[in-house]
Amino acid sequence: MITPTGYLRLAAARKKEKTIFKETYSEGAFKITRPVYLTSGGEAYGYVMNPGGGYVDGDSYKMSIVLEEEAEVLLTTQSSTKIYKTRTKPAIQEMDIHLKKGSLLEYLPDPVIAYQHACFKQSMIVQMDQGASLVCCDIFTPGWAPDGTLFRYDLLQSKMEVYLEQQLVLFDHIKLEPDEDMTGIGYMEGYTHFGTMIIINERVNKAFLEELHDLLEPLTEIRIGVSMLAVPGFALRALANSTQAIEHILSVTHELIRKEILGKEPVFLRKY
């Protein structure tokens, strides 16, 4: 059995008025902070750290997350995930998540930055009980290359499977593999940065999506698409030409989700 470059296991539970980290274990190039509490709602905030500074050839990372009933956790990263040259073996990240009844996971990592000849494969498998909620996002950006051109990475791939009461309700597959048509119609369409956000929650409905549409419509410099899911929830895709533009659209969406869907106050995940 190959030892992963970084491994993290987290179990959280509700204790009286707040969520606690019942169990945390990490080894290798993965660490997590003690829980902090940034709002009055009792949800626990954790920052995942990679002391190694970036992913390189053949690295593998694994995360296992379990939220007990009514537990509420927001996980983010300390900084962006940097993927460097991986010409022999891709860098791999795997996540297994179990959300029990009434629990909420908000997984909001900083952007993935893929440098020249980077190859990155990510997979997330989520098992949800009825009444659990999930909010997660990803941002993919091209990193610097010696010749100054964009899209010098080899592959960015992300697969997500969500099971509700053991039934597959969502399969999401993103694959960015640059070629001569990378900026063409049906692909990046002249944009350079890609963002996505997925939410599964029983309170999502058409009225909320109409409110979100009205909020996002003035942002003409970004290409945005929003789709309802087969279960209560939606998926948002965004194309832009800067990390800041993608971060802004996801931040605005997340703030509305917290206010209208989760009934929580906005939160600013300052990291500087």
FIPAGU-630598 format. One line per field, with one value per residue (C-alpha): residue number from 0; x, y, z. Coordinates in steps of 0.5 Angstrom, whole numbers, plus 2048, in hexadecimal, padded with zeros to 3 digits. Layout:
<rs>
seq: (NUM, ...)
east: (X, ...)
north: (Y, ...)
up: (Z, ...)
</rs>
This chain:
<rs>
seq: (0, 1, 2, 3, 4, 5, 6, 7, 8, 9, 10, 11, 12, 13, 14, 15, 16, 17, 18, 19, 20, 21, 22, 23, 24, 25, 26, 27, 28, 29, 30, 31, 32, 33, 34, 35, 36, 37, 38, 39, 40, 41, 42, 43, 44, 45, 46, 47, 48, 49, 50, 51, 52, 53, 54, 55, 56, 57, 58, 59, 60, 61, 62, 63, 64, 65, 66, 67, 68, 69, 70, 71, 72, 73, 74, 75, 76, 77, 78, 79, 80, 81, 82, 83, 84, 85, 86, 87, 88, 89, 90, 91, 92, 93, 94, 95, 96, 97, 98, 99, 100, 101, 102, 103, 104, 105, 106, 107, 108, 109, 110, 111, 112, 113, 114, 115, 116, 117, 118, 119, 120, 121, 122, 123, 124, 125, 126, 127, 128, 129, 130, 131, 132, 133, 134, 135, 136, 137, 138, 139, 140, 141, 142, 143, 144, 145, 146, 147, 148, 149, 150, 151, 152, 153, 154, 155, 156, 157, 158, 159, 160, 161, 162, 163, 164, 165, 166, 167, 168, 169, 170, 171, 172, 173, 174, 175, 176, 177, 178, 179, 180, 181, 182, 183, 184, 185, 186, 187, 188, 189, 190, 191, 192, 193, 194, 195, 196, 197, 198, 199, 200, 201, 202, 203, 204, 205, 206, 207, 208, 209, 210, 211, 212, 213, 214, 215, 216, 217, 218, 219, 220, 221, 222, 223, 224, 225, 226, 227, 228, 229, 230, 231, 232, 233, 234, 235, 236, 237, 238, 239, 240, 241, 242, 243, 244, 245, 246, 247, 248, 249, 250, 251, 252, 253, 254, 255, 256, 257, 258, 259, 260, 261, 262, 263, 264, 265, 266, 267, 268, 269, 270, 271)
east: (800, 803, 803, 7FF, 803, 7FE, 7F8, 7F3, 7ED, 7E8, 7E2, 7DD, 7D7, 7D2, 7D3, 7CE, 7CE, 7D4, 7D8, 7DE, 7E4, 7E3, 7E9, 7EE, 7F4, 7F9, 800, 805, 803, 7FC, 7FB, 7F4, 7F3, 7F0, 7E8, 7E7, 7E0, 7DF, 7D8, 7D3, 7CF, 7D4, 7D7, 7DE, 7E3, 7E9, 7EF, 7F3, 7FA, 800, 806, 80A, 808, 805, 803, 809, 80A, 806, 804, 7FD, 7F9, 7F3, 7ED, 7E8, 7E2, 7DC, 7D7, 7D3, 7CB, 7CA, 7D2, 7D4, 7DB, 7DE, 7E5, 7E9, 7F1, 7F6, 7F8, 7F8, 7F9, 7FF, 800, 807, 80B, 808, 80A, 80B, 805, 7FF, 7FE, 7F8, 7F3, 7ED, 7E8, 7E3, 7DD, 7D7, 7D2, 7CD, 7C6, 7C5, 7CD, 7D0, 7D7, 7D9, 7DF, 7E2, 7EA, 7EE, 7F0, 7F4, 7F9, 7FC, 803, 807, 806, 802, 7FD, 7F8, 7F2, 7ED, 7E7, 7E2, 7DD, 7D7, 7D2, 7CD, 7C7, 7C0, 7C0, 7C8, 7CA, 7D0, 7D4, 7DA, 7DE, 7E4, 7E8, 7ED, 7F3, 7F9, 7FF, 805, 809, 810, 80E, 809, 803, 7FD, 7FA, 801, 7FE, 7FD, 7F6, 7F2, 7EC, 7E7, 7E2, 7DC, 7D7, 7D2, 7CD, 7C7, 7C4, 7C9, 7C6, 7CB, 7C7, 7CD, 7D3, 7D7, 7DE, 7E2, 7E8, 7EC, 7F2, 7F5, 7F5, 7F5, 7ED, 7EE, 7EB, 7E6, 7DE, 7DC, 7E2, 7E5, 7E2, 7E8, 7E8, 7EE, 7EB, 7E6, 7E1, 7DC, 7D7, 7D2, 7CD, 7C9, 7C3, 7BC, 7BA, 7BD, 7B7, 7B6, 7B4, 7BB, 7BE, 7BB, 7BD, 7C4, 7C3, 7C1, 7C8, 7CC, 7CA, 7CD, 7D4, 7D5, 7DD, 7DB, 7D8, 7D3, 7CF, 7CA, 7C6, 7C1, 7C3, 7BF, 7BF, 7BD, 7C4, 7C7, 7CE, 7D1, 7D7, 7DB, 7E0, 7E4, 7EB, 7EE, 7EE, 7EB, 7E5, 7E3, 7E4, 7DF, 7DA, 7DA, 7DB, 7D5, 7D1, 7D3, 7D1, 7CA, 7CA, 7CC, 7C7, 7C1, 7C2, 7C6, 7C3, 7CA, 7CE, 7D4, 7DB, 7E1, 7E7, 7ED, 7F3, 7F8)
north: (800, 807, 80C, 812, 819, 81C, 819, 81C, 819, 81D, 81C, 821, 821, 826, 827, 82C, 832, 831, 82C, 829, 825, 81E, 81B, 81E, 81A, 81C, 81A, 81C, 822, 823, 827, 82A, 830, 82F, 832, 839, 83C, 842, 844, 843, 83D, 837, 835, 832, 835, 831, 833, 82E, 82F, 82C, 82D, 82B, 831, 82D, 827, 823, 81D, 817, 81B, 818, 81B, 818, 81B, 817, 81C, 819, 81E, 81B, 81D, 825, 826, 82D, 82E, 832, 830, 834, 834, 839, 83B, 839, 832, 832, 82C, 82C, 828, 821, 81E, 816, 816, 81A, 81D, 81A, 81D, 818, 81A, 816, 819, 817, 81C, 819, 81C, 823, 825, 82A, 82A, 830, 82F, 835, 834, 839, 839, 833, 836, 832, 833, 831, 829, 829, 823, 822, 81D, 81E, 81A, 81B, 816, 819, 814, 818, 817, 81A, 821, 822, 828, 829, 82F, 82F, 832, 832, 837, 835, 83A, 83A, 83B, 83E, 83B, 83D, 83F, 844, 840, 83D, 836, 833, 82E, 827, 825, 827, 822, 822, 81C, 81D, 818, 819, 814, 815, 810, 80B, 80D, 811, 818, 81C, 81A, 820, 820, 825, 824, 82A, 827, 82D, 82C, 831, 831, 833, 83A, 838, 838, 833, 833, 839, 83E, 843, 842, 840, 83E, 839, 839, 834, 834, 82E, 82F, 829, 82C, 82A, 832, 833, 835, 839, 83F, 83F, 83E, 844, 848, 846, 847, 84E, 84F, 84C, 84F, 856, 852, 853, 851, 84A, 845, 841, 83B, 838, 832, 82E, 827, 821, 822, 829, 82D, 830, 830, 837, 837, 83E, 840, 846, 849, 849, 846, 84C, 84C, 844, 845, 84B, 848, 842, 846, 84A, 843, 840, 846, 846, 83E, 840, 845, 842, 83A, 839, 83F, 841, 847, 849, 847, 849, 844, 849, 845, 84B)
up: (800, 7FE, 804, 801, 801, 806, 80A, 80E, 812, 815, 819, 81C, 820, 823, 82B, 82E, 82A, 826, 821, 824, 820, 824, 820, 81C, 819, 814, 811, 80C, 808, 80B, 811, 814, 819, 81F, 81E, 81F, 81F, 81B, 81C, 821, 81E, 821, 81B, 81B, 816, 814, 810, 80C, 80B, 806, 809, 803, 7FF, 7F9, 7F5, 7F1, 7ED, 7F0, 7F6, 7F9, 7FE, 802, 806, 80A, 80D, 812, 814, 81A, 81A, 81A, 81A, 816, 813, 80E, 80B, 807, 806, 808, 801, 7FA, 7F8, 7F3, 7EE, 7EB, 7E6, 7E6, 7E0, 7E2, 7E7, 7E8, 7EF, 7F2, 7F7, 7FA, 7FF, 802, 806, 80A, 80C, 811, 812, 813, 812, 80E, 80A, 807, 803, 800, 7FE, 7FB, 7F4, 7F1, 7ED, 7E7, 7E5, 7DE, 7DD, 7E3, 7E4, 7E9, 7EA, 7F0, 7F2, 7F8, 7FA, 7FE, 802, 805, 80A, 808, 80B, 80B, 807, 802, 7FF, 7FC, 7F6, 7F2, 7EE, 7E9, 7E6, 7E2, 7E5, 7E2, 7DD, 7DA, 7D3, 7D6, 7D3, 7D7, 7D7, 7D7, 7DC, 7DA, 7DD, 7E3, 7E4, 7EA, 7EB, 7F0, 7F2, 7F7, 7FA, 7FE, 802, 7FE, 7F7, 7F2, 7F1, 7EE, 7EA, 7E8, 7E4, 7E2, 7DD, 7DA, 7D6, 7D2, 7CA, 7C4, 7C5, 7CD, 7CC, 7C7, 7C7, 7CC, 7D0, 7D3, 7CE, 7CF, 7D6, 7DA, 7E1, 7E3, 7EA, 7EC, 7F2, 7F4, 7F9, 7FC, 801, 801, 802, 7FB, 7F6, 7F0, 7F3, 7F6, 7EF, 7ED, 7F2, 7F1, 7EA, 7EB, 7F0, 7EA, 7E4, 7E5, 7E5, 7DD, 7DD, 7DF, 7DC, 7E1, 7E0, 7E6, 7E5, 7EA, 7EC, 7EC, 7F4, 7F7, 7F6, 7F0, 7EC, 7EA, 7E5, 7E4, 7DF, 7E0, 7DE, 7E5, 7EC, 7EF, 7EB, 7EC, 7F3, 7F3, 7F0, 7F5, 7FB, 7F9, 7F7, 7FE, 802, 7FF, 800, 808, 808, 805, 805, 80B, 80F, 811, 812, 80C, 80E, 80B, 80B, 80C, 80B, 80B)
</rs>
